[in-house]
Amino acid sequence: MPLLADYLRQKLIPWMNQKPTERFIVARPQMQQTQMPSGVVLSRRAIKGERVVIKDRRYYSNVRAFSATYPDAGLIEMEIVKMVVILEGRADYQMGHHAVKCGPGYFLIIPPGVPTPEGRRCPYNAPGHFCTALLLTLYPHAVQAMLTRSDADGSYTYLENYLFQEERLVTQFRLATDEIVEARGDATTIGSFALAAFWLGLQREMQEGKYLNPGPIGRPVAPNQKEGDFTGELLDYIQSRLNQPLALEAVAKGMHLSRTQFIRRVRQETGKSFVEFLNDYRIEEAKNLLRDSDWTVTAIAGFLGFKSPTYLQRVFREATGNTPTQFRSEVRSKKVR
């Protein structure tokens, strides 16, 4: 059974019957300890280094999800709402110029524009503790749910990654976060009812298998390799740099091999040339995006590192016999039947 299904049944749904309005923490420019729920410690925390604007990086449904990063601090700003639910362990989670320290059962709501931990580059567990969290991201027509674990040794792991496209779920989650963030009269009560409905709806979607796993955005850079697994190491290298040109010489250098050694190893381990291996991987990712997102062919080409939309069209047609547009039309017409 998926971990998310267990957490829904054992924690998330029961928590909504146990003083839910005392579980919300909203990131704001000005925060005070007196505003925090019992068991939560708030402190000021400076943001190290400069803010670097991220220009036109597109994600699911062609949304410009990220606006800036703080490389020295390991923080990132999103242009869409995010909720972080602490499930196990103890968190030390930075929200703008504040840090929240808490145990399980709290819902951290981050409005657009607030710097928060990037994950791998800035773990969010308290020193000496682990922390398992659910990260929910709201897109115009979907909610992404990622289970992550940050460990005391500094490691960060994506456990599960789902995309839910049910319109009612999106509406319930948007209503819950909007109410809690706006803080109008009875906002936390209204927000808690909407969030309770959201968890129940999410449980139903899990039971009926109505989700994408992994979602087409934020795909975890999975630990493909075991020690000495060349193909897994190569996949990890490609996944983490998918939108880059990935010239053979540069990848060989990144894999600490000479050009000749690299060409030979790729052929021995995969039965393909490097260009064939790379194109096959990118074509499979293109199929997923064409099937599961509303991205344009131009956006997909840029996201997957093709040098132009025309080149993607040509490679895709050679591999599948269809253009990307034809492929999308066919798979979607089958869904309708």
ABEGO torsion letter per residue (X at the ends): XBAAAAAAAAAAAAAAABGAAAABBBBBABBBAAABBBGBBBBBBBBBEBBBBBBGBBBBGGBBABABBBAAAGBBBBABBBBBBBABEBBBBBBEABBBBBBBGBBBBBBBGBBBBAGAABBABBBGBBBBBBBBBBBAABBBBBBBBBBAAGBBBBABBBBBABAAAAAAAAAAAAAAAAGBBGAAAAAAAAAAAAAAAAAAAAAAGBBBOBBABGBBBBBABBBGBAAAAAAAAAAAAAABAGBAAAAAAAAGBBAAAAAAAAAAAAGBBAAAAAAAAAAAAAAAAAAABABBAAAAAAAAGBABAAAAAAAAAAAAGBBAAAAAAAAAAAAAX
